[in-house]
């Protein structure tokens, strides 16, 4: 029965991770990561419970000595749990890469480049406010990694004092870069709940993911040690 429960927990957890990829594209990054963390915990602790009988097999009785807990098997099982955690941590990091609207800004002495990377879920509308021509010359470029879906972007009020670049239905693998001479910091308007992620924020998020993954692994190893006593 315990083995069946472990298998069911594993399957349901993997389905939860799949749901984070397929069904949650319209919600924020944090709920996706929470679902992935819960799924990781369910998977790792289910497998740890399953490994308990291998680390300390049942036996003894009828004058036979009871088998002792095997340190070598515990180490092997801990390494397997580490591999599972590493896989699920990678999936969580993949979420931060593919399900976030990313902003990458680079600046040189006489020019700047602002790159927008589209997420997996559609962003209905993105407006990049461009500076007047007298202040800076800005050109936009389609940096999409694939021709499909085609990028829908156009300049609004090109000759006006406040031109802007309008992007509709922005979705992975589309990318748009705006180059300005001299360098400029551009204002970007987004729909209500859409969040723009800078590289520093993503780096911090991924570091937290690694720490949480490590804590889940250590907790599962500790639980396996207790359960196999």
GIFENFEN-V856509 format. One line per field, one symbol per residue. ss: DSSP state (a for helix, b for strand, c for the rest). phi: phi as a letter, one per 20 degrees, with the letter a starting at -180 (. if undefined). burial: I if it has 9 or more other ideal C-beta (glycine too) atoms within 8 Angstrom, else O. Layout:
ss->???
phi->???
burial->???
//
This chain:
ss->caaaaaaaaaaaaaaaaaaaaaccccccaaaaaaaaaaaaaaaaaaaaaaaaaaacccccbccbccccccaaaaaaaaaaaaaaaaaaaaaaaaaaaaccbbbbbbbccccbbbbbbcccccbbbbbbbcccccccbbbbbbcccccccccbbbbbcccccccbbbbbbbccccbbbbbbbcccccbbbbcccccbbbaaaaaaaaaaaaaaaaaaaaaaaaaaaaacc
phi->.fffffffffffffffffffeeddfedffggffffffffffffffffffffgfffcffrnnlnefffefeffffffffffffffffffffffffgfeedceddcdccdfcbbcddddfefefegbcddfefggfeaeccdcedgecfcfffdbbedmgeefcfbddcdlfbgdfbccddccffceeecdcfhefdddegfffffffffgfffgffffffffffffffef
burial->OOOOIIIOIIOIIIOIIOIIIOOIIOOOIOIIIOIIIIIIIIIIIIIIIIIIOOIIOOOOOOOOOOOOOOOOIIOOIIOIIIOIIIOIIOIIIOIIOIIIIIIIIOOOOOIIIIIIIIIOOOIOIIIIIIIOOOOIOIOIOIOIOOOOOOIOIOIIOOOOOOIIIIIOOIIOOIIIIIIIIOIIOIOIOIOOOOIIIIOOOIOOIIOOIIOIIIOIIOIIIOIIIOIIO
//
